[in-house]
Amino acid sequence: MLHHIVDPSTGQPADGGWRTVSVTGATCVGANVAATAAIVVGPSAPVWLEERGLAARLVADDGRVVTTGGWPPDEPPDEPHDGPHVESLREPAGAPRGGRPS
């Protein structure tokens, strides 16, 4: 996938592995900056967003969905489908802290 976002370290289209990133923020500008940065940050973007306390939904180039910071889960479909699998970096309630995937 060729992205319209340019990685400033290379001058080339970002190749971070994310098709889209949506982020909530205190302002629309802040959310847009974080979403754009996450695409450039690449594979470590979910951790980068979590460290900043930002709720986000990232869709990988392969369709896999990752959420951070309490982003609401996707609504389950009424019927089975072959859609993307949704992961979350949030630990289940009552789970021990520190068990995040790397």
N, C-alpha and C positions, 0 to 999 in steps of 0.2 A: 504494500500500500504506500503510495506517495502522498505525504502529508503537506498541507499548505503552511504548516508552522516550521520555521527555520530554526535549527539548532545553532545558537551563536558561536559555539566552540568549533563548528565545522563549516558553517555557511551553507550547509546542505539541508534538505527537508529532514525533519525529526524522524528518527527511526527507532522510537522507544518501545514499540510493540503495542501501543494503545490506539485503538480506532477512535474512541471518544472518551472524554472525561467530563463529568458534571460535578461541580463542587458548590456547597452552600457556604456563604460567608456573611460577614457583617454588612458588606456592601456588594453591589453587583460587580463593581470594578475589582474588588479584592477576590471575589469568587472567580472571575474571568482570568485574572492573573495567575491564581493558583491552578486552575484547570490547564492553562497553557503551559505553565512551568512543569506540571505533572507529565504532560506528554513529552517534554524535552528530557525530564529526569529519567524516564524509562522504567525498567522493571522494578526499581526500588520506589516508585512513586507512591504505592499504597502506604508504605512505612513512612515516607517523607510527609504525606498528608496527615497520617495518624499523629506523628510527632508535633504537628502544628495544631492538632485538635480540630481538624476539618472533616466534616462529613462529605463523602464523595462516592460516586458510582463510576467505576472505570470499566470500559469494554475493550478487551484485548482484540488484536487482529484476528484471532481464531474464534471470536465470539464469546469467550469466557468472560464472566462478569465478576468483579471484585468490588466489595463495598467497604467503606471505612467510617469511623466516627459516628456510628448510629444511623447511617443512611437507612431508610426503611427498606425492608425486604421486597423483592418483586412479588407481585400477586401471583399465587399459583394458578395455573391454567385450569379451566373446567375439564379439559380433556388432555390426555398425555400428548406430548409433542417432542420434537427433537431440538428444542431451543437450547440456549446457552445454560450452562451450569453456573449457579451463583455461589460465590465464596464470600466469606466475611472475615475481616481481621478482628472483629469484636469477639471476645470470649463469652461463652454462655454464662448466664447468671449463675453465681455460685462456683464458677470454675476458678481454680488457682491462677493467680496472676503470673505473667512472665512466660506463658506457653505459646507465644505468637510464632507463626511460621516465618522463616527468613527468606 
